[in-house]
Amino acid sequence: MLRIINPKAAAGDIGSEYICVSIAGGPAERFGTVTRELLRLQDRLQAHGVDSFAMEFTGVYWIALYEVLEKTSIRVCLVNGAHVSSRHP
């Protein structure tokens, strides 16, 4: 298990049908990609005091969530999945 560096950080894998999110390395939770689900995800992040969110981007699927989160105080970082994978040497 990896050591938690920032307990107020979260990460998400953004897909066309769902988003998997882990807060501070906790278990992943699934959210849909419609506006209601994006707002539910935003509420969950804020309820946990998340101050930074890294999202793996593929295609254009990240844009809607980015637009929702950029209106909050959460710092959003787009990352290349190949650079953050646990399987990466």
Buried (B, 14 or more C-beta within 10 A) or exposed (E): EEEEEEEBBBBBBBBEEEBBBBBBBEEEBEBEBEEEBBEEBBEBBBEBEBBBBBBBBEEEBBEBBBEBBEEBEBEBEEEEEEEEEEEEE
